[in-house]
Amino acid sequence: MAREAGDIAWAMGLEPIYVARDEAELRAWCSSAKVILEQDVDQYAGMPFVIGIGENNIRRAVAERFKDSLTFTNLIHPSATFGCSQREVLEHCKGTIVAAGARFTSGIIVGDFCIFNQNTTIAHDCRVESYVHVAPGANLSGNVHLKQGCWVGAGAVINQGSNTEKRVVGENTTVGSGAVVINDCEAHAVYAGVPAKRIK
Ligand SMILES: CC(C)(COP(=O)(O)OP(=O)(O)OC[C@H]1O[C@@H](n2cnc3c(N)ncnc32)[C@H](O)[C@@H]1OP(=O)(O)O)[C@@H](O)C(=O)NCCC(=O)NCCS
């Protein structure tokens, strides 16, 4: 995910610097881009940061660790498209990453440190809380509410809720790749299949 976040930065005309947890991770880095050690990150504190970590709990832990020392920005790929006033909503987030081809229509509320991966589609009046990851090609139909820390797998579809009752995916719940969610999902659970059923 870090390399993918870096690719978005390049596409925005920025030159990313990557952060490795330790010497081993730094040595294993397979690109010519600049990499620094996490222990040296304070030297770059004036720069804007994102957390290119796909796993929600780890991203949240890193965000907490650096919340007072680093400034977090958003990365929005130039090919992402937005309905009326929706881009401004995204720009008010902190640490949120929007990958190539994502589409947001309108009336959507988004929290901090979310990831909207390639070609995700987020329809009208959705609410996405912080630390959510929507994997490539997933579709949130209108009036869906993703609670904090949930993960929507690649190509999954969350069917629409209504103006009065959103379709809710509970906190920290995972929806498997290719699932079609037609009912609300409980918190701290795993759902998969068509239609999606709780499997864990
Ligand atoms: C749903 C998921 C989270 C389950 O992972 P897990 O907890 O490790 O579960 P297991 O692999 O042990 O599978 C449990 C059961 O669910 C089934 N299953 C797993 N993933 C499934 C899926 N996406 N759709 C339908 N059934 C699925 C397995 O076949 C297995 O069935 P069985 O018990 O009858 O053998 C995972 O398979 C998944 O889909 N992850 C999302 C991947 C993704 O979108 N990646 C994008 C990266 S950016």
The ligand as an SDF file (V2000), in Angstrom:
LIG
                    3D

 48 50  0  0  0  0  0  0  0  0999 V2000
  -13.6570  -13.0250    3.6420 C   0  0  0  0  0  0  0  0  0  0  0  0
  -12.2100  -13.1300    4.0910 C   0  0  0  0  0  0  0  0  0  0  0  0
  -11.8550  -11.9240    4.9490 C   0  0  0  0  0  0  0  0  0  0  0  0
  -12.1160  -14.4090    4.9050 C   0  0  0  0  0  0  0  0  0  0  0  0
  -10.8030  -14.6370    5.2450 O   0  0  0  0  0  0  0  0  0  0  0  0
  -10.4870  -15.6780    6.4370 P   0  0  0  0  0  0  0  0  0  0  0  0
  -11.0650  -15.1500    7.7060 O   0  0  0  0  0  0  0  0  0  0  0  0
   -9.0320  -15.9690    6.4070 O   0  0  0  0  0  0  0  0  0  0  0  0
  -11.3880  -16.9270    6.0460 O   0  0  0  0  0  0  0  0  0  0  0  0
  -10.9910  -18.3430    5.3970 P   0  0  0  0  0  0  0  0  0  0  0  0
  -10.0580  -18.1620    4.2370 O   0  0  0  0  0  0  0  0  0  0  0  0
  -10.6000  -19.2230    6.5290 O   0  0  0  0  0  0  0  0  0  0  0  0
  -12.3980  -18.8130    4.7900 O   0  0  0  0  0  0  0  0  0  0  0  0
  -13.4920  -19.1400    5.6130 C   0  0  0  0  0  0  0  0  0  0  0  0
  -14.5900  -19.6560    4.7260 C   0  0  0  0  0  0  0  0  0  0  0  0
  -15.1110  -18.5700    3.9510 O   0  0  0  0  0  0  0  0  0  0  0  0
  -14.9810  -18.8450    2.5520 C   0  0  0  0  0  0  0  0  0  0  0  0
  -14.5850  -17.5850    1.9030 N   0  0  0  0  0  0  0  0  0  0  0  0
  -13.4540  -16.8950    2.1310 C   0  0  0  0  0  0  0  0  0  0  0  0
  -13.4490  -15.7560    1.4160 N   0  0  0  0  0  0  0  0  0  0  0  0
  -14.5930  -15.7650    0.7180 C   0  0  0  0  0  0  0  0  0  0  0  0
  -15.1450  -14.8560   -0.2130 C   0  0  0  0  0  0  0  0  0  0  0  0
  -14.5130  -13.7190   -0.5510 N   0  0  0  0  0  0  0  0  0  0  0  0
  -16.3540  -15.1450   -0.7380 N   0  0  0  0  0  0  0  0  0  0  0  0
  -17.0040  -16.2910   -0.3960 C   0  0  0  0  0  0  0  0  0  0  0  0
  -16.5310  -17.1860    0.4790 N   0  0  0  0  0  0  0  0  0  0  0  0
  -15.3290  -16.9220    1.0300 C   0  0  0  0  0  0  0  0  0  0  0  0
  -13.9030  -19.9180    2.4540 C   0  0  0  0  0  0  0  0  0  0  0  0
  -14.0810  -20.6800    1.2640 O   0  0  0  0  0  0  0  0  0  0  0  0
  -14.1550  -20.6970    3.6850 C   0  0  0  0  0  0  0  0  0  0  0  0
  -15.2570  -21.5470    3.5010 O   0  0  0  0  0  0  0  0  0  0  0  0
  -15.3380  -23.0290    4.1610 P   0  0  0  0  0  0  0  0  0  0  0  0
  -15.2860  -22.7930    5.6460 O   0  0  0  0  0  0  0  0  0  0  0  0
  -16.6410  -23.5630    3.6500 O   0  0  0  0  0  0  0  0  0  0  0  0
  -14.1290  -23.7300    3.6570 O   0  0  0  0  0  0  0  0  0  0  0  0
  -11.2150  -13.1550    2.8920 C   0  0  0  0  0  0  0  0  0  0  0  0
  -11.2840  -14.3930    2.1900 O   0  0  0  0  0  0  0  0  0  0  0  0
  -11.4500  -12.0260    1.9090 C   0  0  0  0  0  0  0  0  0  0  0  0
  -12.3050  -12.0820    1.0160 O   0  0  0  0  0  0  0  0  0  0  0  0
  -10.6340  -10.9430    2.0880 N   0  0  0  0  0  0  0  0  0  0  0  0
  -10.6910   -9.7640    1.2710 C   0  0  0  0  0  0  0  0  0  0  0  0
   -9.5510   -9.7950    0.2340 C   0  0  0  0  0  0  0  0  0  0  0  0
   -9.4750   -8.5130   -0.5270 C   0  0  0  0  0  0  0  0  0  0  0  0
  -10.4730   -7.9300   -0.8890 O   0  0  0  0  0  0  0  0  0  0  0  0
   -8.2750   -8.0290   -0.7460 N   0  0  0  0  0  0  0  0  0  0  0  0
   -8.0740   -6.7400   -1.3350 C   0  0  0  0  0  0  0  0  0  0  0  0
   -6.7140   -6.2430   -0.9810 C   0  0  0  0  0  0  0  0  0  0  0  0
   -6.5170   -4.5230   -1.2990 S   0  0  0  0  0  0  0  0  0  0  0  0
  1  2  1  0
  2  3  1  0
  2  4  1  0
  2 36  1  0
  4  5  1  0
  5  6  1  0
  6  7  2  0
  6  8  1  0
  6  9  1  0
  9 10  1  0
 10 11  2  0
 10 12  1  0
 10 13  1  0
 13 14  1  0
 14 15  1  0
 15 16  1  0
 15 30  1  0
 16 17  1  0
 17 18  1  0
 17 28  1  0
 18 19  1  0
 18 27  1  0
 19 20  2  0
 20 21  1  0
 21 22  1  0
 21 27  2  0
 22 23  1  0
 22 24  2  0
 24 25  1  0
 25 26  2  0
 26 27  1  0
 28 29  1  0
 28 30  1  0
 30 31  1  0
 31 32  1  0
 32 33  2  0
 32 34  1  0
 32 35  1  0
 36 37  1  0
 36 38  1  0
 38 39  2  0
 38 40  1  0
 40 41  1  0
 41 42  1  0
 42 43  1  0
 43 44  2  0
 43 45  1  0
 45 46  1  0
 46 47  1  0
 47 48  1  0
M  END
$$$$
